[in-house]
Amino acid sequence: MMETTTAMMRDMAMPAGMGLDQRAMQEAIDACSMCMQACTMCADAMGGTAGMAACASRSAMCADVCATTMRMMLRPAGMDRTAMVAMLEACIAMCAACMTECRAHADESATCAMCADACEACDGACSALLAAMADA
């Protein structure tokens, strides 16, 4: 499946002047997808746990931001540079906030540890894409 989406990304029309490194964008798409899944699982697992409301809420918000960022990257033909930069920055900020929250109790929860790791990877991939756009 990943090979198929990677091949499709190569064939997509990219808007001029975006400075999109397709490899970096594919890595960001994959990281956003994994983070969205991990955050959704974390939000569900922590939802009814005493003292974990902030974790559940932050994880749910992070899942939403990652999903939206990923969907924007999957539609490069209609992409606007200013909007994409803002969305990547929002995703990076949300991943950092969720990662911090989940790392605080990762020792007690494998789900939170997994979520924090996914957030860290997504933060890195989105930061790399943002840096590639700035260099273009």
C-alpha positions, 0 to 999 in steps of 0.5 A: 500500500505504501508503495502505491501511495508513494507512486501516486505522490510522484505523479501528482501535480505540485503547485509552482513555488511551494518548494515541496520536497516530495520525499519529505512530504511523504514522510510527513504524511506517513508520520501524521497518519501514524500520529493520528492513529496513536493519539486516537488510541491514547485518547480512547484509552485515557478517556475514562481514567481518573486524572487523565482528562488533559491527556485524553483531550490533548491526544484527541486534539492532536489526532484531529490536527494530524488528520487535517494536516495529512489531508492537506498534504494529500491535495497538493494541486490546491495547496496554498503555501501560507496555509500549508506553513501555518498548518505544519506549524500548528501540527508541530505545536500540537504534537509537542504539547501532546508529547509533553503530556504523554511523556509525563506518565509514559512510565505508567502507560504503554499507550502514552509512551507509544503516543509520545513517540508518534508525536515526536516522530510527527513533529520531526517529519513536519519540521523537516518538511517546513525546513525544506519549504523554507529553503526553496 
